[in-house]
Amino acid sequence: MEHRGYRSCWRWLGLALAAGLFLWWLGYFLGIDREVTVSGSDLNRNGVPEMYVLKGSTLTASEEDKLIWESPSDWKVEGFVVADITNDGAHELVITVWVRGRFGKHRPFWMSGDDCK
């Protein structure tokens, strides 16, 4: 049996990576819902822990099965984290989101006008 070396390993690794990326792309663009839940945080400090759920591209916050906030429908929420990002001892909600809006001086060269419509 002959030794194929690193070329064969890299070929299989590349094939596995391409297959993984294709499956991710397929799920993302076909709208297969993923659900991420974080519970036990009391960001509004009222003594009742909230539950944050990201399903698809919508983030919701609820207290004791009562919806208290939902991301606007024109937002595409990619992810979120509940953490103390300002190092002040209190947790904050950080959301990564795609939103249509004004570019200001950072407008991409392929867009015309100030608004993305």
C-alpha positions in Angstrom: 0.0 0.0 0.0 1.4 3.3 -1.0 1.5 6.4 1.2 -0.5 9.2 -0.2 0.9 11.9 2.1 -0.7 15.2 3.0 -2.4 15.8 -0.4 -5.0 13.2 0.3 -5.7 14.6 3.8 -6.0 18.2 2.6 -8.3 17.0 -0.2 -10.7 15.3 2.3 -10.5 18.2 4.7 -11.4 20.6 1.9 -14.3 18.4 0.8 -15.6 18.2 4.4 -15.3 22.0 4.8 -17.1 22.6 1.5 -19.9 20.2 2.5 -20.3 21.9 5.9 -20.5 25.3 4.3 -23.0 24.2 1.8 -25.2 22.7 4.5 -25.0 25.9 6.5 -25.8 28.0 3.5 -28.7 25.8 2.6 -30.2 26.1 6.1 -29.6 29.8 6.3 -31.2 30.6 3.0 -34.1 28.1 3.2 -35.1 29.6 6.5 -34.6 26.6 8.6 -35.3 27.9 12.1 -32.7 27.6 14.8 -33.6 28.4 18.4 -31.2 29.9 21.0 -32.5 30.4 24.5 -30.9 32.2 27.5 -32.8 32.3 30.8 -32.2 33.5 34.3 -31.1 37.0 33.6 -32.9 40.0 35.3 -31.8 42.9 33.1 -34.6 45.2 34.0 -33.9 44.5 37.7 -37.5 43.9 38.8 -36.8 40.6 40.6 -38.3 38.4 37.8 -35.8 36.7 35.5 -36.3 37.1 31.8 -36.0 34.5 29.1 -34.5 35.5 25.8 -35.2 33.4 22.7 -33.8 33.8 19.2 -35.9 31.8 16.8 -35.1 32.3 13.1 -34.2 36.0 13.0 -36.6 37.3 15.7 -35.5 37.9 19.3 -38.1 37.9 22.1 -37.9 38.6 25.8 -40.5 37.2 28.2 -41.1 37.1 31.9 -43.1 34.2 33.4 -44.5 33.3 29.9 -45.5 37.0 29.3 -43.9 38.6 26.2 -42.3 41.9 27.2 -40.3 42.7 24.1 -39.9 41.5 20.5 -37.4 42.7 17.9 -39.0 44.7 15.1 -40.0 42.7 12.0 -37.6 44.7 9.8 -34.6 43.6 11.9 -32.7 40.4 11.0 -31.2 39.3 14.3 -28.1 37.2 13.8 -27.2 36.6 17.4 -27.2 37.9 20.9 -25.4 37.6 24.3 -26.3 38.5 27.8 -23.1 39.6 29.6 -21.4 42.4 31.5 -19.7 44.0 28.5 -19.2 47.4 30.1 -17.4 45.9 33.2 -19.8 47.7 35.6 -21.1 44.6 37.4 -24.5 44.6 35.6 -25.4 42.4 32.6 -26.4 43.9 29.3 -28.1 42.5 26.2 -26.0 42.8 23.1 -27.7 42.0 19.7 -26.0 41.6 16.3 -28.6 42.7 13.7 -29.0 43.6 10.1 -31.2 46.6 9.6 -32.0 48.8 6.6 -31.1 52.4 7.2 -28.9 55.3 6.5 -25.2 54.8 5.5 -24.0 58.3 6.1 -20.4 58.7 4.9 -20.0 54.9 4.8 -22.3 54.2 1.9 -21.0 51.3 -0.3 -19.9 52.3 -3.8 -22.6 50.1 -5.4 -25.5 51.9 -3.6 -27.1 55.1 -4.8 -28.7 57.5 -2.5 -28.5 57.6 1.3 -31.2 55.1 2.1 -31.0 51.4 1.5 -34.4 50.4 0.1 
